């Protein structure tokens, strides 16, 4: 890549020239120190240190360290301020030569130490770091003994202002910031990008990262020039533990069992984390977590809603789905940290997470070929006299393994007025699937008069009920359901990897009252993503094979769906028939399915930036510009299927395309503190979000049913990135110890937003399909909203109520976009996909003595999921409210028992469309509650 090398060289030269071109002042002395709690257990990050006489302030780093350069000789006053503790003042004398070290130990008056254990500890550190931030951000931290408020990263973020978590099978997985699509966030671990295992998404699945491995989570809602600019919702930065986070050795262990109400099994979880300083200049920290969760869910789905000339509303397909799921997570991280002399710290950090998802799905499907013979707007009766009724009973037996790996090597050098940071990193995400049956299908077509009659009752939106009115014996007879098709994913290999290099240089200049930093840097990211399938489709069997050979038990709780295929019974059959003897492989269909979805792509991003940072006692301004050059190459194939009377021929033609573009991204963040308890912020910045690699790649997924009807999902090579101007303003009032009220407003003007449209009877990329899901660019969108947050430890109340803590936050998001009228889409205004208008989180905690309680509720309003041919066919995901309860009891200072009830009110997932005539079900799924019981100890 010679042109990239040349551009990189020019950017480096420009950055260094800008850093040194400003006039230097006569170098004076340096004042450094560390702020710890009174027990000297750990450094207090985000402590504000003021050098009063010079009007200069700084904040401590993650180890509690601070640094002032260019301090002339003389007598000075230092003041240390940390949320939740009285400020501490001390005098220092700076000599004509030689540096000064001034350490602080902060403690609560009458309480002996700054860090209480548990909820107040996380509240204090989170509020302190939010207050010290340059831009608009939210911070979640672990407490003094290594506890995080929740048990994985996604669930922890559910409690943060403006944050909502989207569930998968009842578990929090993807994070929405300010009600926006999770794909509009950027997620990193230790400053390096977390890649998505899926083909289309950029959103990282955060449930794969156990909380035992995490030191803090920062959600940055405004950007500065030194940050990657690919975000519209927020930049989620996960930091793992460092050996220098604590001043003393630490070892923690936790054991847990969880129980889901839908399955009669206890699932084990265990975790270990540690931090071991070895001398004053070296240390190692890390952790290991294991969780094997067994649970279930009950689901029902409907498709193809229509209305007859007589006003009878009906769906032409109803699915009843029974899921049994086993998810195994293994996570580990390791960090080596070292100091080299008095100026340099270096590190090596790695994280590994393996997520195995084993899913059994039994399904009863009614596929209705003709309109109902009678009915109303809430019921429909179908008879085989009027047209074919196909009943399908199938089994999905799929195991998918996802892994996430990150490793980085870097450091920081501070000498005189210079600060240099550097990092080289590698990230990888993979998804592997071998020999999954997805699915094996048994079906029977009821075609003659009197064969079958079925009536559906749609009066309950969530659960359509069916009644067999004729032919019940045949409907329930497993021997009458013959083998129809077996689809085997013989091999799936999805791999996404990225190499990155980063270098930053900062030069600090002392002013009359404050400092001015000139900072510049470069970052290069080189990403490759590949997806390769081998799929075998068997549509015949040489002999007799029916559902009677594989009948298993029903565990479905919403309706009677037996007889159903049994996973154990089918696995026994396949284990004795690994060569699929007797099955008839459809070669053309198999090759078509194996080839259509394959693609490879590269995405290289070269970025450089220049910023200035003005820091005074009350005012901090960070402004500058970032430039990002993006280069893409995509490789896929087009498929042409030629059918004759005697044969089918598949022609595969490789296709590829390249594109590159440059974005200039200015930003400005202003932080002003008119009083010691009041912080005002304003931010304006330009950002972009690139489409998902799989959304752009020239590939498609085609499924064809028994009647020859095709449905497909396509990539769209014409997709353009989102580009947006973003504006934020907040007021933060720190009115008491461990307390803050925050009110903010935000506005985003977006071009080229992306929406996935569900279309009927279209031709795309030369293929004609009956139903197609295709991503398109909209014209423009506007996002505006308000945020409110209140957090406080109610220590002023009389005992025992002084142990109460409250946390409430609410976000209002109005996100509208305009779709231009085109060949396939009709122009209209829509809500942006995955954008909830209302979100709130409410937490009531209590912590006193050995007892810790927390009651937490999280709510999001409905949102648009997919755009249909018409507004009444849009897919809408309904409101969701989850309530969780956590109780902890400290047996000894180092041993604690805990219990948790997750989704206590059994909140389900519901998706619907607005018509015809009324809301109509698309998907309903319920998970029931999960209980957890465990013990945690630290040494």
C-alpha positions, 0 to 999 in steps of 0.5 A, spaced: 500 500 500 505 505 497 499 511 497 498 509 504 505 509 506 506 516 503 500 519 507 502 516 513 509 519 513 506 526 511 501 525 517 506 524 522 511 529 519 505 534 520 503 532 527 510 533 529 511 539 526 505 542 529 507 540 536 514 543 536 513 549 532 510 553 537 515 557 541 517 554 548 518 557 554 524 556 559 523 549 562 522 550 570 520 544 575 515 538 575 511 537 581 508 530 581 504 525 586 499 520 587 492 520 590 490 514 594 485 512 599 487 513 606 488 505 607 493 506 601 489 500 597 488 504 591 489 510 587 483 515 586 482 516 579 479 523 577 481 527 583 482 534 581 488 537 583 489 545 583 495 549 583 492 555 586 497 560 585 498 559 578 491 557 576 492 550 574 488 544 574 489 537 572 486 530 574 489 524 576 490 518 572 487 511 573 493 510 578 491 516 582 497 520 579 498 527 577 503 532 574 504 539 573 510 541 569 514 548 568 513 550 575 517 556 577 521 556 583 516 558 589 511 557 594 505 554 592 498 551 595 495 544 592 488 542 593 485 535 592 478 534 591 474 528 590 467 526 590 465 524 596 470 526 600 472 533 604 478 536 600 485 536 602 490 542 602 497 542 603 503 547 601 509 545 597 516 549 596 519 548 589 526 549 589 530 552 583 532 546 581 530 539 582 522 536 582 517 535 587 513 529 589 507 531 593 502 525 595 495 525 598 491 520 602 484 522 602 479 520 607 472 521 610 471 524 616 469 520 622 469 514 617 476 512 616 477 511 609 474 514 602 472 507 599 466 504 602 465 497 599 459 496 594 454 501 591 457 507 594 464 506 592 461 505 585 457 511 585 463 515 588 468 513 583 463 514 577 461 521 579 468 523 580 470 521 573 464 523 570 465 530 573 472 530 571 471 528 563 472 533 558 466 531 554 459 528 555 460 521 558 457 516 563 462 512 567 461 505 571 466 502 575 468 496 580 468 498 587 474 497 592 474 489 592 473 488 585 465 488 584 461 490 579 454 492 579 452 487 574 454 480 572 456 482 564 458 488 561 451 489 557 447 488 564 451 493 567 450 498 562 443 498 563 443 502 569 447 508 565 443 514 563 441 514 556 442 507 555 438 501 553 440 494 552 437 490 547 436 482 549 437 476 545 433 470 548 432 474 554 439 476 555 442 483 555 446 483 549 447 489 544 447 496 547 443 502 545 445 509 546 440 515 547 435 510 543 439 509 537 441 503 533 446 499 537 450 499 530 451 506 531 456 505 537 463 504 537 466 499 542 473 498 544 477 494 549 483 498 552 482 503 546 482 497 541 476 496 537 472 490 539 469 486 532 462 483 531 462 476 530 456 477 525 456 478 518 452 485 518 453 488 524 458 493 527 455 492 534 459 488 539 455 483 543 457 485 550 454 479 554 460 475 552 465 479 556 464 477 564 464 483 569 469 480 573 474 482 567 472 489 567 475 495 571 470 500 568 466 502 562 466 509 559 460 511 554 462 517 551 457 521 548 461 527 545 467 526 541 474 529 541 479 529 535 483 524 538 478 519 538 475 514 533 470 518 529 465 512 527 459 513 532 453 517 532 450 514 539 456 513 543 463 510 544 463 505 549 470 504 552 471 498 556 478 498 560 480 491 564 484 491 570 491 493 570 496 491 575 497 498 577 490 500 579 491 497 586 497 499 591 496 492 594 495 485 592 488 482 591 485 476 589 478 475 588 473 468 587 466 468 586 461 461 585 454 462 583 448 457 580 443 460 576 436 457 575 431 459 569 424 457 570 423 454 564 428 449 565 429 444 571 436 445 571 442 449 575 447 453 571 454 454 574 458 460 574 465 461 577 470 467 576 477 469 579 480 475 578 487 478 581 492 483 581 499 482 584 504 488 584 511 485 584 516 490 587 514 498 585 515 497 578 512 491 575 505 487 576 501 482 573 493 482 573 488 478 570 482 474 571 478 468 568 470 467 568 466 461 566 458 460 565 454 455 563 447 457 562 441 452 560 435 456 559 429 456 555 424 460 551 417 459 548 415 463 541 410 464 536 410 468 530 406 470 524 407 472 517 403 474 511 397 478 514 392 480 509 384 481 509 379 478 504 374 481 500 369 480 506 373 483 511 376 477 514 383 478 517 388 472 517 396 470 517 398 465 511 403 462 516 403 461 524 409 458 527 409 455 534 417 455 536 420 451 542 427 453 544 432 449 549 438 453 549 445 452 552 450 458 552 457 457 555 462 463 556 469 462 557 473 469 558 480 471 560 484 477 561 491 478 563 495 484 563 503 485 564 505 493 567 512 495 568 515 502 569 522 504 566 525 509 569 521 515 572 518 517 565 515 511 562 510 506 563 509 500 558 504 494 558 501 488 554 494 486 555 490 481 552 483 479 552 479 472 550 472 470 550 469 464 547 461 464 547 458 457 545 451 457 543 447 450 543 440 451 540 435 446 539 428 449 536 422 444 535 417 448 531 410 447 528 408 451 522 401 452 519 402 454 511 396 456 509 395 456 501 388 459 500 384 464 504 380 462 510 373 460 508 370 464 514 372 468 520 372 475 522 377 481 524 379 477 530 379 469 527 379 465 521 377 458 519 381 454 514 379 448 511 382 443 506 376 443 502 378 450 499 385 449 498 392 446 501 394 446 508 401 444 509 403 442 516 410 442 518 414 439 524 421 441 524 427 440 528 433 445 528 440 442 532 445 448 531 451 449 535 455 456 534 461 458 537 464 465 537 470 468 539 473 475 541 480 476 542 484 482 543 491 484 544 495 490 545 502 493 546 503 500 548 505 505 553 506 512 555 512 516 556 512 523 560 518 527 560 518 535 561 512 538 558 512 532 553 507 526 553 507 521 548 503 515 548 503 509 543 500 502 542 500 496 537 494 492 537 490 486 534 483 484 534 479 478 532 472 475 532 470 469 529 464 465 528 464 457 527 459 452 525 460 445 523 455 440 522 448 443 524 442 441 522 438 447 520 433 444 520 430 437 518 423 438 516 417 433 516 411 435 513 404 433 510 400 437 505 392 436 507 389 437 500 382 434 500 375 435 502 375 434 510 382 432 511 383 438 515 380 444 518 383 449 523 381 455 526 385 461 529 383 466 534 387 472 534 384 476 539 390 476 544 395 480 540 401 476 543 398 469 542 394 466 537 390 460 539 389 454 534 383 449 534 383 443 530 376 442 527 377 436 523 382 431 521 385 431 528 387 424 528 391 425 522 394 432 524 397 428 531 399 422 527 407 422 527 407 417 522 403 421 517 409 426 517 414 424 511 421 427 511 421 433 506 428 436 507 434 436 511 439 442 511 446 441 514 451 447 515 457 443 514 462 448 515 461 456 517 467 460 517 466 467 519 473 471 521 474 478 522 480 481 524 484 488 525 491 490 526 492 497 528 497 502 530 497 509 534 501 514 536 500 521 540 504 526 542 502 532 547 506 538 548 504 542 554 505 550 555 504 554 561 500 560 561 499 566 566 493 562 569 493 555 566 496 551 561 495 550 553 496 543 550 498 542 543 496 534 541 497 531 535 497 523 533 496 518 527 492 512 527 492 506 522 487 500 522 487 495 517 481 490 517 479 484 513 473 480 514 471 473 511 465 469 511 465 462 507 459 457 508 459 449 506 451 447 506 448 441 504 441 441 502 438 434 502 431 434 499 429 426 498 430 420 502 431 413 499 426 409 503 421 410 509 423 416 514 417 419 518 417 423 524 415 417 527 422 415 527 424 421 531 418 423 536 421 427 542 418 430 548 414 437 548 416 442 553 413 448 550 408 452 554 404 456 550 400 451 546 400 444 544 405 442 538 406 435 539 408 430 536 415 434 535 422 431 533 426 430 539 433 432 539 436 426 542 433 421 538 435 425 531 442 425 534 442 418 535 440 417 528 445 421 525 451 419 529 450 412 526 449 415 519 455 420 518 455 419 511 448 421 510 446 414 507 440 414 504 439 422 503 439 425 496 443 431 496 440 436 491 447 439 488 445 445 485 441 448 491 447 446 495 452 449 491 447 455 490 446 456 498 454 455 499 456 460 494 451 466 495 453 468 502 460 468 501 464 474 501 471 477 503 472 485 504 477 489 507 477 496 510 483 500 511 482 507 515 488 512 516 487 517 521 490 523 523 488 529 528 491 536 531 487 539 537 488 544 542 486 544 549 486 550 554 485 548 561 484 553 567 481 553 574 474 554 571 474 553 563 477 547 559 476 547 552 478 542 547 478 543 539 481 541 533 480 537 527 480 529 525 481 527 518 480 519 516 481 516 509 477 510 508 479 504 503 474 498 501 475 492 497 469 487 496 469 480 493 463 476 492 459 473 486 453 473 482 449 467 481 445 465 475 441 459 475 439 456 468 433 451 468 431 447 462 426 441 462 431 436 464 437 440 468 439 446 472 445 449 471 449 454 476 453 459 473 458 463 478 461 469 476 466 473 481 465 480 482 469 485 486 469 493 487 473 498 490 472 505 493 475 510 498 473 516 501 476 522 506 472 525 511 474 532 515 471 531 522 472 538 526 470 538 534 469 542 539 468 541 547 467 546 552 467 545 560 466 551 564 465 550 572 462 557 574 461 554 581 465 549 585 458 545 585 456 546 578 459 544 571 456 546 564 458 543 558 457 544 550 460 540 544 459 540 537 462 535 532 462 531 526 462 524 525 460 518 521 458 511 521 460 506 516 455 501 513 456 494 516 461 490 512 456 484 510 451 490 508 455 492 503 458 486 500 455 483 494 452 477 497 445 474 498 442 469 502 436 466 499 431 461 502 426 457 497 420 454 500 416 447 498 412 452 493 418 455 490 417 462 493 423 465 494 425 470 500 432 473 500 437 478 504 441 482 500 448 486 501 447 493 497 454 495 494 451 502 493 450 504 501 454 510 503 456 511 510 452 515 515 455 522 516 452 527 521 453 533 525 452 533 533 451 538 538 450 537 546 449 541 552 449 539 559 448 542 566 451 538 572 449 540 579 453 536 584 449 539 590 452 534 595 457 528 597 456 522 592 450 526 588 449 529 582 443 532 578 444 532 570 440 535 565 442 535 557 440 536 550 442 533 544 441 534 536 444 530 530 443 532 523 444 525 519 445 524 512 445 517 508 442 513 514 441 506 513 434 502 513 433 495 512 426 494 508 422 488 507 419 488 500 415 484 496 416 481 489 422 485 487 428 484 482 435 486 486 442 484 483 439 480 477 435 475 482 427 475 482 424 474 489 417 474 493 420 477 499 427 481 500 430 484 506 435 490 503 439 495 506 438 502 503 440 509 504 435 514 507 435 521 505 436 525 511 434 524 519 434 529 525 435 526 532 433 531 538 432 529 545 433 531 552 437 527 558 435 527 565 439 524 571 439 524 578 444 520 583 445 520 590 447 517 596 442 519 602 447 519 607 443 525 610 437 521 612 436 518 620 439 511 621 437 506 618 435 510 612 442 513 611 443 507 607 439 508 601 441 510 594 437 512 588 439 513 581 434 515 576 435 517 569 430 518 563 432 520 556 427 523 550 429 521 543 425 524 537 429 521 531 425 522 524 428 520 517 426 521 510 426 516 505 427 518 498 422 515 493 426 510 488 425 504 484 423 500 490 422 504 496 416 509 496 418 516 499 416 517 506 418 519 513 419 514 518 422 513 525 429 511 525 430 504 526 431 501 533 430 508 536 426 508 542 423 515 544 423 514 551 428 510 556 428 510 563 432 506 568 430 507 576 434 504 581 433 504 589 439 501 593 440 500 600 447 499 603 448 499 611 452 494 615 453 487 612 446 488 608 446 491 600 439 491 597 438 493 590 431 494 586 432 496 579 427 497 573 429 498 566 424 501 560 424 502 553 418 504 549 417 501 542 421 502 536 421 501 528 425 495 527 424 494 519 421 498 514 415 494 510 412 496 503 407 500 507 406 503 514 402 498 516 407 493 514 413 496 518 415 491 523 415 494 530 418 492 537 413 493 543 415 497 549 419 493 554 420 493 562 425 489 566 425 489 573 431 485 577 432 485 584 439 483 588 441 482 595 447 481 598 450 479 605 457 480 608 458 474 612 465 477 614 469 483 611 472 478 605 466 474 604 459 476 601 453 472 599 449 474 594 442 472 590 439 475 584 432 475 581 432 477 573 426 479 569 422 478 576 416 480 572 417 475 566 417 481 561 416 478 554 419 480 547 413 482 542 414 485 535 408 487 531 405 490 525 400 496 525 395 493 520 390 490 517 385 494 521 389 493 528 396 491 531 398 484 528 403 479 531 409 478 528 413 475 534 412 473 541 417 470 546 417 469 553 423 467 557 420 467 565 425 469 570 432 467 572 434 466 579 441 466 582 445 464 588 452 465 590 458 467 594 464 472 593 470 472 597 477 476 596 483 476 599 
